[in-house]
Amino acid sequence: MAEGGGQTVVGDAIAGFLRRIEVQAGASAHTIRAYGTDLMHWNVDLSKRGVRTVADLDRMLQPAHLRSYISSLHDSHEKSSIGRRLSAIRSFLKELRKSGFVSRDIGILVPSPKANRPLPRFLKIEEMQSLIAAPDTTGLPGLRDRAILELVYGAGLRVGEAVSLDVGSVDLKNGWVRVTGKGSKERSVPFGSPARDAIMAWLSARENASGAARLKPDAPLFLNRAGGRLSTRSLARALYKHLLRSAVGKKISPHALRHSFATHLLAAGADLRTIQEMLGHARLSTTQRYTHIDMGALMDEYRLAHPLNKK
């Protein structure tokens, strides 16, 4: 924000803030859209209070006003959405304070709503095996989908990470994939021979179909029917199709494959720090959620198997 930025309209200041977190912090397109929606919604409330410029914001906004705005969301928004909105507002106000355009940061004076975080959904090992076997691998789409399922589950990738992979991101010889995760942070994750074999089958069939001698390293790893990079929406549609074919009987999101990866590793005795590293979690507390899932799964098996419980 330029000198004299106190007279900048709040909406323009928000736009500048979004550009900076995209360029400087490497925020994803999804984060930019979400923060933009949240901040512009808050800006409507500010306008009703007569706050038009950054100078107005500094002079007029009180903690009670922000608490009132957050409270007004409770009837129409989930706690997680409210928490995200407050986080966006806090980040915006923090930058204004750091830049010297407001004299105080009132965002820290407003408590976050306590969100009831649901435990991540996952598939049992036999369900995961059934899902992976569902694609018809006699054609290119099925070979591609088998490779996706094997890699996302085999390496614990986020869906966005999987569709953004290039051919050169995968080291088939050594079984490693180089991933760009949240905040543009890179990590390398191992994967097993089932994922390697599935990727090799997909790439070989793709080369034969295109007549290309060898795919370039910067070519997208996973393609849609039109030959472009596969989107997260298309991947989700493919997953739902294979869920129906596999008769797993659960409605899950593509992210459940990543949850399954973490849960199965933990159940097999993998170290929590190792799982954190492979998932690319910044905080161990995020990874620790899977300990609760594992205990829940243990209780489910107990209820089904114990003879006294059957009676």
SVG drawing of the C-alpha trace seen along z (x, -y; Angstrom):
<svg xmlns="http://www.w3.org/2000/svg" viewBox="-30 -10 46 75">
<polyline fill="none" stroke="black" stroke-width="0.4" points="0.0,0.0 1.4,-3.4 2.2,-6.2 -1.0,-8.0 -2.7,-4.6 -5.0,-5.6 -7.3,-7.1 -7.4,-3.9 -10.8,-2.4 -11.1,0.8 -12.0,2.9 -8.9,1.8 -6.8,2.5 -8.3,6.0 -7.4,6.6 -3.8,5.5 -3.6,7.8 -4.8,10.8 -2.2,10.0 0.6,9.9 -0.3,13.2 -0.4,14.8 3.0,13.5 4.9,13.3 3.4,16.2 2.6,18.5 -1.0,18.9 -3.0,21.3 -5.8,20.1 -8.3,21.8 -7.0,19.8 -7.1,16.5 -10.7,17.1 -11.8,18.1 -10.0,15.1 -11.4,12.8 -15.0,14.0 -14.6,13.7 -13.1,10.2 -15.5,8.7 -18.4,10.1 -17.0,8.3 -16.5,5.2 -20.3,5.0 -20.7,4.9 -18.1,2.2 -19.9,0.1 -23.1,0.3 -21.1,-1.1 -19.8,-4.0 -16.3,-2.6 -15.2,-3.3 -11.4,-3.9 -8.5,-2.4 -8.4,-5.6 -12.1,-5.1 -11.2,-1.5 -8.5,-2.8 -10.6,-5.5 -14.0,-3.8 -13.7,-0.1 -13.9,1.3 -13.5,4.9 -17.2,4.9 -18.0,4.2 -16.0,7.2 -17.5,9.4 -20.9,8.4 -20.2,9.2 -18.8,12.6 -21.8,13.3 -24.2,12.5 -22.7,15.4 -23.6,18.1 -27.1,18.8 -26.1,19.1 -22.5,20.5 -20.7,23.5 -18.1,22.9 -15.3,23.9 -16.4,21.2 -16.7,18.6 -13.2,19.4 -11.8,19.2 -13.5,15.8 -12.1,14.4 -8.7,15.8 -8.8,13.9 -9.8,10.7 -7.1,11.1 -4.5,11.6 -5.7,8.5 -5.7,6.3 -2.3,7.7 -0.8,6.6 -2.4,3.1 -0.9,2.8 2.5,4.0 2.5,1.5 1.5,-1.4 -1.9,-2.1 -3.8,-1.3 -2.6,-2.1 -3.9,1.2 -4.8,4.7 -8.2,5.5 -8.4,8.9 -6.4,10.5 -9.0,9.3 -11.8,11.3 -11.8,15.1 -12.2,17.7 -15.3,20.0 -14.5,23.4 -15.0,25.7 -16.1,29.3 -13.7,30.9 -15.1,34.1 -12.7,37.0 -11.5,37.6 -13.3,40.4 -11.3,43.3 -11.6,46.7 -10.6,50.0 -7.8,51.8 -10.1,54.3 -12.3,51.4 -9.3,49.6 -8.2,52.7 -11.6,53.0 -11.7,49.4 -8.2,49.6 -9.3,52.7 -12.4,51.1 -11.1,49.2 -11.3,51.1 -7.7,51.2 -8.3,52.3 -8.5,48.7 -6.6,45.4 -9.1,43.9 -9.0,47.0 -5.2,47.1 -5.1,43.5 -7.6,43.9 -5.8,46.9 -2.5,45.0 -4.1,42.1 -5.7,44.2 -2.5,46.1 -0.4,42.9 -2.8,40.8 -3.2,43.7 0.4,45.0 1.9,41.6 -0.8,39.9 -1.2,37.0 -3.7,34.2 -5.9,34.2 -4.6,30.8 -1.0,32.1 -1.8,35.2 -3.3,33.3 -0.5,30.7 2.2,33.4 4.3,33.5 5.9,36.6 9.2,35.4 7.9,35.2 7.9,39.0 11.1,41.0 9.9,44.4 13.3,46.1 13.6,45.2 9.9,44.9 9.8,41.2 7.4,38.4 8.3,34.7 5.2,32.7 4.5,29.0 2.1,28.7 0.4,25.9 2.3,22.6 4.4,23.8 6.4,26.1 8.1,28.9 8.5,32.4 9.5,35.8 7.4,38.8 8.1,42.5 5.6,44.8 5.5,48.6 5.7,51.0 1.9,51.1 1.9,47.4 5.1,47.6 3.6,50.4 0.3,48.6 2.0,45.3 4.3,47.2 1.4,48.9 -0.5,45.6 2.5,43.8 3.4,46.6 -0.2,46.9 -0.3,43.1 2.9,43.0 1.7,45.7 -1.6,44.0 0.0,40.6 2.9,42.0 5.3,40.0 8.8,41.5 9.0,40.3 6.9,37.9 8.6,34.7 9.3,34.1 7.1,31.0 4.1,32.8 1.2,33.3 1.3,36.7 -2.5,37.1 -4.6,36.0 -8.3,35.5 -10.1,36.9 -9.3,33.7 -5.5,34.1 -5.2,31.3 -4.3,31.5 -6.8,33.4 -8.8,31.2 -9.7,31.9 -13.3,32.0 -12.7,34.6 -10.8,36.7 -13.6,36.5 -16.1,37.7 -13.9,40.6 -13.6,41.6 -17.4,41.6 -17.8,43.8 -15.3,46.3 -16.9,46.2 -20.1,47.4 -18.3,50.1 -16.4,51.3 -19.6,51.6 -17.7,50.1 -21.0,48.5 -19.5,45.3 -19.8,41.8 -16.4,40.3 -14.3,37.4 -11.1,37.9 -9.3,36.6 -10.4,39.9 -7.7,41.7 -5.1,39.5 -6.8,40.1 -6.7,43.9 -3.0,43.7 -2.3,42.1 -4.6,44.3 -3.3,47.5 0.3,46.4 -0.4,45.5 -2.2,48.8 0.8,50.7 3.1,49.0 4.6,46.1 6.0,43.2 3.7,40.2 6.5,37.8 7.3,39.8 3.6,39.7 3.6,35.9 6.6,35.5 5.1,37.6 1.7,35.7 3.4,32.3 1.7,31.2 3.2,28.1 1.9,29.1 2.0,32.4 -1.4,31.7 -2.9,32.0 -1.4,35.5 -2.4,36.5 -6.1,36.6 -5.3,40.0 -4.6,41.5 -8.3,40.8 -9.4,42.4 -7.3,45.5 -8.9,45.9 -12.3,45.5 -11.6,48.2 -10.3,50.5 -13.6,50.1 -15.6,50.9 -13.7,54.1 -14.1,55.0 -17.9,54.5 -18.1,56.7 -15.7,59.4 -16.0,59.9 -18.3,62.9 -19.8,61.2 -20.6,58.1 -22.3,60.2 -24.6,61.6"/>
</svg>
